[in-house]
Amino acid sequence: MHPRFLAAFDALPSTLQTALRPILDDPDFHAVLTATQVANLQQQTQLDTDNLALALLPLAAACAVATVSHFNVGAIARGISGNWYFGANMEFVGAPLQQTVHAEQSAITHAWLRGERRLETITVNYTPCGHCRQFMNELNSGTAIRISLPQRAISTLADYLPDAFGPRDLAITELLMDEVDHGYRAEGDALVQAAVAAANASHAPYSQSHSGVALITASGRTITGRYAENAAFNPSLPPLQAALILLNMHGEACDQVKSAVLAEVKDATLSQFAATQATLKALGCNELLQVELHKA
């Protein structure tokens, strides 16, 4: 079991501990519960899905990197596949607060990067802030997505974000988590090709500034992330943060990034380079290669 889960695990009810231990002890556990595992946990604990997700929130919150606020927020994104994806807030000492990641963003992006195509429910241990409500409104689930919090009746995003403004108001048909391929040509070494592949699946319907990041960690793992743009602009999630979310969910420290590649469109309306370079530098990584995207 990853050390970050130990304290939260010890505080869980014994029945849930017994059911969870084989999952958490698996070295391949990367903060995802498969549909089969969820069903098995329900059977062993006699909890319905909503109460099971609430019971698991302390484990998600244990993934927080709250180096500035020291306030852990956990979220679980529940996909139509039946798989559940942990998420947690992330903060980076030495980088501006605008570079932080909220727990709901983390769980949603985690699901997106794992190939989930639509979400049914977001379970979170604190009320979603306005930033996260707007981020969720970009999803192809729309305002019908369910929001579950401890000791509250389940509501929908429409309840939390009345009179919402989002992509549909701008006649945008490409929604976050839709499957896309922007058709950029894969060329260069393996890390460059990984960054291009990430950019091909990025979500940038407002600026068309598609971008993707690929990281190499001290362990030799390759991690990729892609840009997630938002109709309200400010809640957009940079590709580096997406990659750092996945890195964190794999249980690796963000200060263990050794080198990175950013793939983006030449002369794009928006460039991720300066912010990516600055955040990586704050994390101790000074090796960033910028490559241009070209259509196949």
Secondary structure, DSSP 4 states (H G I P E B T S, - for coil): --GGGHHHHHTS-HHHHHHHHHHHHSTT--SEE-HHHHHHHHHHHT--HHHHHHHHHHHHHTT-B-TTT----EEEEEETTS-EEEEE-B--TTS-GGG-B-HHHHHHHHHHHTT---EEEEEESSPPPHHHHHHHTTBTTGGG-EEE-TTS--EEHHHHSTT---GGGGT----BT------BPP-SSHHHHHHHHHHHT-B-TTT---EEEEEEETTS-EEEEE-B--TTSTT-B-HHHHHHHHHHHTT--GGGEEEEEEEEETT-SS--HHHHHHHHHHTT---EEEEEE-B-
